[in-house]
Amino acid sequence: MTSSPTSGPARQRARNKGLAWVSAITLGAGAASAVGAAAIAVLLPNHNIATSSQTSSAANASTNPAKASALQAGTAPATSNLTPVATTGAS
């Protein structure tokens, strides 16, 4: 019978060392993506400001008929001779 060049405990230590390295890489990649996601969220334009001003304009128009008529004074979009294009449900 031939014995293995390394003992069982030595193989176990080497395996644990390799697993620790992979775990550290995974943790670093996760932290980097969390930081990147936070940076993107900070840099994106804030759409809540526009939404709240549109909501307040609609609320003011419902309480003041003069403002409501001013909001409704816009013209309808022009018609076109273009044929409709099939789209997916997500668009």
DAZI-V426171 format. One record per residue. N is the residue number from 0. D_FIRST is the distance of its C-alpha to the first C-alpha in Angstrom with 2 decimals. Layout:
n=N d_first=D_FIRST
n=N d_first=D_FIRST
//
This chain:
n=0 d_first=0.00
n=1 d_first=3.75
n=2 d_first=6.54
n=3 d_first=9.84
n=4 d_first=12.62
n=5 d_first=14.90
n=6 d_first=14.95
n=7 d_first=16.33
n=8 d_first=19.82
n=9 d_first=20.07
n=10 d_first=19.40
n=11 d_first=21.97
n=12 d_first=24.49
n=13 d_first=24.19
n=14 d_first=24.72
n=15 d_first=27.68
n=16 d_first=29.12
n=17 d_first=29.06
n=18 d_first=30.65
n=19 d_first=33.28
n=20 d_first=34.15
n=21 d_first=34.67
n=22 d_first=36.69
n=23 d_first=38.87
n=24 d_first=39.56
n=25 d_first=40.54
n=26 d_first=42.77
n=27 d_first=44.45
n=28 d_first=45.15
n=29 d_first=46.62
n=30 d_first=48.82
n=31 d_first=50.01
n=32 d_first=51.00
n=33 d_first=52.83
n=34 d_first=54.77
n=35 d_first=55.57
n=36 d_first=56.81
n=37 d_first=59.00
n=38 d_first=60.44
n=39 d_first=61.27
n=40 d_first=62.92
n=41 d_first=65.05
n=42 d_first=66.10
n=43 d_first=67.09
n=44 d_first=70.80
n=45 d_first=71.88
n=46 d_first=73.22
n=47 d_first=74.23
n=48 d_first=77.32
n=49 d_first=78.68
n=50 d_first=77.93
n=51 d_first=79.75
n=52 d_first=82.79
n=53 d_first=82.98
n=54 d_first=82.83
n=55 d_first=85.59
n=56 d_first=87.74
n=57 d_first=87.41
n=58 d_first=88.26
n=59 d_first=91.33
n=60 d_first=92.46
n=61 d_first=92.36
n=62 d_first=94.62
n=63 d_first=96.97
n=64 d_first=98.46
n=65 d_first=99.62
n=66 d_first=96.09
n=67 d_first=94.88
n=68 d_first=97.37
n=69 d_first=96.38
n=70 d_first=92.74
n=71 d_first=93.68
n=72 d_first=95.98
n=73 d_first=93.24
n=74 d_first=93.49
n=75 d_first=91.21
n=76 d_first=88.79
n=77 d_first=90.22
n=78 d_first=89.22
n=79 d_first=87.51
n=80 d_first=87.35
n=81 d_first=83.58
n=82 d_first=81.66
n=83 d_first=79.13
n=84 d_first=75.47
n=85 d_first=72.74
n=86 d_first=70.40
n=87 d_first=67.41
n=88 d_first=67.82
n=89 d_first=66.25
n=90 d_first=68.95
//
